[in-house]
Amino acid sequence: MTAPNPATEPRRFLEHLYHAAVRRALPLHNTAAFLPPPPKGRTIVLGAGKAGGSMAQAVEALWPANAPLEGLVVTRYHHIPPRPDGLKQRIEIVEAAHPVPDAAGLAAAQRILAMAHGLTKDDLVLCLISGGGSALLTLPAEGLTLEDKQRINKQLLNSGASISEMNCVRKHLSRIKGGRLAAACAPAKVVTLTISDVPGDEPSIIASGPTVPDATSCAQAIAILQRYAIEVPGAIMSLLEQGALETPKPGDAVFAGHEVHLIATPQQSLEAAAGEARAAGIEAHILSDEIEGESREVGKVHAALARAVAHRGQPFGKPCVILSGGETTVTIRKQPEGTPRGRGGRAGEFCMGLAQALQGQAGVWALAADTDGIDGVEDNAGAFVSPDTLQRALAQGMKVDAFLDRNDAYGYFSAIGDLVITGPTHTNVNDFRAILVL
């Protein structure tokens, strides 16, 4: 598809780059090369994540029609893609809550763990793992209730902890994460196909690594809980202190012969977007696919770079597109009693920080969106920033500082018609950010 003219349609041009990044990460385009041959015995497909439904359908489409195939995958509510005509369903797909787990996720995890037991060395387990699996595949450690996990999850999400820190805790408070699902599959061969949504593409962090070794420790989990003042039941803290909730480590025999394949990564999607920009005659520069930090602060740093390009042609000449990915965080600010709670996610918060720092800089447009199509828990993927963003908001009596104070990106960009709404994309390679400087 030909890209819109960036000079006359900057918003459509940036949306075109976003969709190119998403297309690059769709499972059907990336799975065939990594599928093993059918085994002597059964093939069981187990999985979890926002891309779980589309990953399962890709396996169904590519697996030999005469070879047995069965299994269970859990994905987020409303994230099962339409089934292509003529594609027979052989893998059950169920839905559960994200980012805070619910009873449906608990039931799915119990069923998945049960299906892993009793396999033989002649059997094959295909594990389909993508971002969001940590919440969707919830099976609390003995002594923890679902309500405990929900409370801990909410506190972690609001704390500003990084994804690696959150998932270190999640792995040690689970009966299925941190390699425990792979241990349950023994002696069957396990082949994990994963779509990365984490900085560094580390499989043990993606969805809290249910089928891969975990190098983190109970001591590290305790340190994170203490750093962010996250409360856990006393009996659980005692088990952590004793090391009784330790996960299977690298070198453990349960992982012998297992394979892990990254079928889609953030860098690949950024490169796809860069290719589309260059084809349209706009030079593209990828900063990194591993950017972390407070979303609003990352937005300010990106704004400083864009202003330097606009004013001095440094470090990049214009026209150009500046691309980045990763997983930023939002620390939820406490509000006075009675103040409406803000709505929004990482991408929207980034855009508010960016707009605040750009101060209406001429010739700069930007789009930030989550590649799964959902920014936080709202119905938007992200937001769009233009040179007149602040001006149009002020005309409605809205100051960006006030909306930042209450983490209300959704309210801010909704009022000026600058939400980016795509619906679920059925993949997930994390944050996508594109800044166009003309």
C-alpha positions in Angstrom: 0.0 0.0 0.0 1.4 3.4 -1.0 2.1 5.7 1.9 0.1 9.0 2.2 2.0 12.2 1.4 3.7 13.2 4.7 3.7 16.9 3.8 0.0 17.1 3.2 -1.3 14.2 5.4 1.1 13.8 8.3 -1.4 12.0 10.5 -2.4 9.5 7.9 1.3 9.0 7.1 2.2 8.2 10.7 -0.8 5.9 11.0 0.5 4.1 7.8 3.8 3.5 9.6 2.0 2.2 12.7 0.0 -0.3 10.6 3.2 -1.4 8.8 4.8 -2.2 12.2 1.7 -4.2 13.2 1.6 -6.2 10.0 5.2 -7.2 10.4 4.3 -8.8 13.8 1.2 -10.8 12.7 1.6 -14.5 13.6 0.5 -15.9 10.2 3.4 -14.1 8.5 6.0 -15.4 11.0 5.2 -18.9 12.2 5.8 -21.4 9.4 9.6 -21.3 9.6 9.6 -22.3 13.3 7.1 -25.2 13.4 8.7 -28.6 14.1 7.5 -31.7 12.3 4.7 -33.6 13.9 5.8 -36.1 16.6 5.2 -39.8 17.0 2.7 -39.0 19.7 0.3 -36.2 20.5 0.7 -32.5 19.7 -0.6 -30.3 22.5 -0.9 -26.5 21.9 -0.8 -24.4 25.1 -0.5 -20.7 25.3 -1.4 -17.3 26.7 -1.2 -13.7 25.6 -2.9 -10.9 23.7 -1.8 -12.5 20.4 -2.9 -16.0 21.6 -5.9 -16.2 19.3 -4.1 -15.3 16.1 -1.1 -17.5 17.0 -3.4 -20.5 17.5 -5.1 -19.8 14.2 -1.7 -19.5 12.5 -0.7 -23.0 13.8 -4.1 -24.4 12.7 -3.6 -23.0 9.2 0.0 -24.3 8.9 -0.1 -27.6 10.7 -0.6 -30.7 8.5 -4.3 -31.4 8.1 -3.8 -35.2 8.7 -1.6 -34.7 11.8 -3.3 -34.7 15.3 -3.6 -31.2 16.9 -5.3 -30.2 20.1 -4.9 -27.7 22.9 -6.0 -24.6 24.8 -4.9 -21.0 24.6 -6.1 -18.0 26.6 -6.3 -14.4 25.3 -7.7 -11.1 26.4 -11.4 -10.4 26.2 -12.4 -9.4 22.6 -9.0 -10.4 21.2 -10.0 -13.6 19.3 -9.7 -12.7 15.6 -12.4 -13.6 13.1 -11.9 -17.2 11.9 -10.9 -17.4 8.2 -13.4 -19.2 6.0 -12.6 -22.9 5.8 -10.2 -23.0 8.8 -11.1 -25.8 11.1 -10.8 -25.1 14.8 -8.6 -27.7 16.5 -7.3 -25.5 19.4 -9.7 -24.1 21.9 -9.4 -20.4 22.6 -10.8 -18.8 25.8 -10.8 -15.3 27.0 -9.9 -13.7 30.3 -9.1 -10.3 31.9 -6.0 -8.1 31.4 -4.1 -6.4 33.0 -5.7 -7.5 36.3 -6.4 -11.2 36.3 -9.9 -12.7 36.9 -11.5 -16.0 37.6 -11.6 -16.9 33.9 -7.8 -16.6 33.7 -7.5 -18.7 36.8 -9.7 -21.4 35.3 -7.8 -21.4 32.0 -4.4 -21.7 33.8 -5.7 -24.6 35.9 -6.9 -26.4 32.7 -3.6 -25.7 30.9 -1.5 -27.0 33.7 -3.7 -30.1 33.9 -3.2 -30.7 30.1 0.5 -30.6 30.6 0.5 -33.5 33.0 0.8 -37.2 31.9 2.6 -36.6 28.6 5.3 -38.9 27.2 8.6 -38.4 25.5 6.9 -39.1 22.1 4.6 -36.1 22.6 5.2 -32.4 21.6 4.0 -29.3 23.4 3.8 -26.2 21.3 3.7 -23.2 23.6 2.4 -20.0 22.1 3.4 -17.0 24.3 2.9 -13.3 23.8 2.6 -10.2 25.9 -0.2 -10.1 28.4 0.3 -13.7 29.3 1.3 -12.8 32.9 -2.2 -11.6 33.7 -4.0 -14.1 31.5 -2.2 -17.1 32.9 -2.8 -16.7 36.6 -2.4 -19.5 39.0 -1.5 -18.2 42.5 1.1 -20.0 44.6 -0.2 -22.1 47.5 -1.4 -19.7 50.2 -2.3 -16.9 47.8 -5.9 -16.3 46.7 -7.0 -14.8 43.4 -8.0 -11.7 45.3 -4.4 -11.4 46.7 -3.0 -11.7 43.2 -5.4 -9.0 41.9 -4.4 -6.6 44.7 -0.7 -7.2 44.2 -1.1 -6.8 40.4 -2.9 -3.5 40.7 -0.3 -2.2 43.1 2.5 -3.2 40.8 0.8 -1.7 37.8 0.4 1.7 39.6 3.9 1.6 41.2 6.1 2.6 38.3 7.9 -0.8 38.4 9.5 -1.9 35.2 8.1 -5.0 33.3 11.1 -7.1 34.4 10.5 -6.1 38.0 6.8 -6.9 37.9 7.4 -10.2 36.2 10.1 -11.2 38.7 7.5 -10.9 41.4 4.8 -12.6 39.3 7.0 -15.6 38.6 7.7 -16.3 42.3 4.0 -16.0 43.3 2.8 -18.4 40.7 2.4 -22.2 40.2 2.7 -21.9 36.4 5.1 -19.1 35.5 8.8 -18.9 35.6 9.4 -22.3 33.9 6.9 -24.2 35.9 4.7 -25.0 33.0 7.7 -26.6 31.1 8.5 -28.6 34.2 4.9 -29.9 34.2 5.2 -31.0 30.5 8.2 -33.3 31.2 9.2 -35.7 29.5 7.5 -34.2 26.4 9.5 -32.0 24.1 8.5 -28.3 24.4 8.8 -25.8 21.6 8.0 -22.3 22.6 7.0 -19.7 19.9 6.9 -16.3 21.3 6.2 -12.7 20.2 8.3 -10.3 22.2 6.8 -7.3 24.0 9.7 -6.6 26.3 12.9 -4.6 26.1 15.7 -6.9 25.1 13.4 -9.7 23.9 14.3 -11.8 26.9 12.0 -14.9 26.7 12.0 -15.4 30.5 10.3 -12.0 30.9 7.7 -12.3 28.1 4.5 -13.3 29.9 6.7 -14.2 32.9 8.3 -17.1 31.0 6.1 -20.1 31.8 8.3 -22.5 29.7 11.8 -21.1 30.1 14.4 -21.1 32.9 14.2 -18.2 35.4 17.5 -16.6 36.5 15.8 -14.3 39.1 15.5 -15.3 42.8 13.1 -15.1 45.7 15.5 -12.5 47.2 15.1 -10.3 44.2 11.3 -10.6 44.4 11.4 -9.6 48.0 13.6 -6.5 47.2 11.1 -5.4 44.5 8.2 -5.8 46.8 10.0 -3.7 49.4 11.2 -1.1 46.9 7.6 -0.3 45.8 5.9 -1.0 49.2 3.8 -3.9 47.8 2.2 -5.9 50.6 1.9 -9.6 50.5 0.5 -12.0 53.1 2.9 -12.8 55.9 2.9 -16.5 55.2 3.9 -15.8 51.6 6.7 -13.5 52.6 8.0 -16.2 54.9 8.0 -18.7 52.0 9.9 -16.2 49.9 12.4 -15.6 52.6 13.0 -19.4 52.9 13.4 -19.7 49.2 10.4 -22.2 49.1 8.9 -20.4 46.1 12.0 -20.6 43.9 11.6 -21.2 40.2 13.4 -23.7 37.9 16.8 -22.3 37.0 19.0 -22.3 33.8 20.7 -25.7 33.5 17.7 -27.6 35.1 17.2 -30.9 33.4 13.5 -30.2 32.8 14.5 -27.8 29.9 16.8 -30.4 28.1 16.0 -30.5 24.4 13.5 -27.6 24.6 13.5 -24.9 21.9 12.5 -21.3 22.1 11.9 -19.1 19.0 11.2 -15.4 18.8 8.8 -15.2 15.8 8.3 -11.4 16.0 10.1 -8.6 17.8 9.8 -4.9 18.3 12.9 -4.2 16.3 11.5 -6.0 13.3 8.4 -3.9 13.4 10.3 -0.7 13.7 12.4 -1.7 10.7 9.2 -2.4 8.7 8.0 1.1 9.6 11.3 2.6 8.7 11.2 0.9 5.3 7.8 2.4 4.5 9.0 5.9 5.5 12.1 5.6 3.2 10.0 4.3 0.4 8.0 7.6 0.7 11.2 9.6 0.5 11.5 10.3 4.2 14.7 9.3 6.0 14.0 7.2 9.1 16.0 6.8 12.3 15.4 4.1 14.9 16.5 5.3 18.3 16.0 2.0 20.1 13.5 -0.8 20.6 14.3 -1.0 24.4 13.4 2.4 25.8 12.1 2.3 29.3 11.3 5.0 32.0 8.4 7.2 33.0 6.3 7.8 29.9 6.0 11.6 30.3 9.7 11.9 30.8 10.5 9.8 27.8 8.1 12.1 25.9 10.1 15.2 27.0 13.4 13.6 25.8 11.9 12.8 22.4 10.6 16.4 22.2 14.1 17.8 22.9 15.4 15.6 20.1 12.7 16.7 17.7 13.2 20.4 18.5 17.0 20.0 17.8 16.2 18.5 14.4 13.7 21.2 13.6 15.9 24.1 14.7 19.4 23.0 13.8 19.1 19.8 11.6 21.0 17.9 14.3 21.5 15.0 15.0 19.4 14.2 11.9 18.6 16.3 8.9 14.9 17.0 8.0 12.6 15.8 6.7 12.8 12.7 8.8 10.9 10.2 11.0 12.3 9.3 14.4 11.1 5.9 15.6 11.4 4.1 18.9 9.9 1.2 20.9 10.2 -0.4 24.3 7.9 -0.4 27.4 7.6 2.8 29.4 5.8 3.1 32.7 3.2 5.3 34.2 3.3 6.1 38.0 -0.3 6.9 39.0 -0.4 10.1 41.0 -2.6 10.2 44.2 -5.5 12.6 43.8 -7.4 14.6 46.3 -10.6 13.0 47.6 -13.4 13.3 45.1 -11.2 14.0 42.1 -12.2 11.9 39.1 -9.6 9.3 38.3 -7.7 9.9 35.0 -7.9 7.4 32.1 -5.2 6.5 29.8 -2.0 4.4 29.2 1.6 4.6 28.4 1.2 5.9 24.9 -1.2 8.7 25.8 1.0 9.8 28.7 4.0 9.9 26.4 2.1 12.1 24.0 1.1 14.5 26.8 4.7 14.8 27.9 5.8 15.2 24.3 3.2 17.9 23.6 4.0 19.8 26.8 7.7 19.9 25.9 7.3 20.7 22.2 5.2 23.8 23.0 3.6 23.9 19.6 6.9 23.4 17.7 6.2 24.0 14.0 6.8 21.1 11.6 6.6 18.3 14.2 3.9 15.7 14.3 3.9 12.5 16.3 2.0 9.3 17.0 2.4 6.9 19.9 0.4 3.7 20.2 0.5 0.2 21.7 0.9 -2.4 18.9 -1.8 -4.5 20.5 -4.3 -1.7 19.8 -5.1 -1.1 23.5 -3.4 1.7 25.5 -3.8 0.5 29.1 -7.4 -0.5 29.6 -9.2 1.9 27.3 -10.5 1.5 23.7 -7.7 3.5 22.0 -4.3 2.4 20.8 -2.7 5.7 21.6 -2.8 9.3 20.5 -1.6 11.8 17.9 0.2 15.1 18.5 0.4 18.0 16.0 1.8 21.6 16.2 -1.6 22.9 17.3 -2.4 20.3 19.9 -1.9 22.6 22.9 -3.7 25.5 21.2 -6.8 23.4 20.4 -6.9 22.0 23.9 -6.6 25.5 25.4 -9.5 26.7 23.3 -11.6 24.2 25.2 -10.1 25.3 28.6 -7.8 22.3 28.9 -4.3 22.7 30.2 -2.0 19.7 29.5 -0.3 20.1 32.9 -3.6 19.5 34.8 -4.3 16.4 32.7 -0.8 15.1 33.3 -1.3 15.6 37.1 -4.2 13.2 37.1 -2.8 10.8 34.4 -5.8 11.6 32.1 -4.4 11.2 28.6 -7.7 9.7 27.4 -9.7 12.7 28.5 -7.2 15.1 27.0 -6.9 13.6 23.5 -10.5 12.5 23.3 -11.7 16.1 23.7 -9.6 17.3 20.7 -10.3 14.3 18.5 -6.7 13.0 18.6 -7.1 9.5 20.0 -5.8 6.7 17.7 -8.4 3.9 17.7 -7.7 0.7 15.9 -9.3 -2.0 17.9 -7.4 -5.2 18.9 -4.6 -5.9 16.4 -4.1 -9.6 17.4 -0.4 -9.1 18.0 1.8 -7.3 20.5 5.3 -6.0 20.1 4.9 -3.2 22.6 5.1 0.5 22.3 5.4 2.2 18.9 6.4 5.8 18.6 6.9 7.9 15.5 7.9 11.6 15.2 7.7 13.3 11.9 9.9 16.4 11.4 9.3 18.4 8.2 
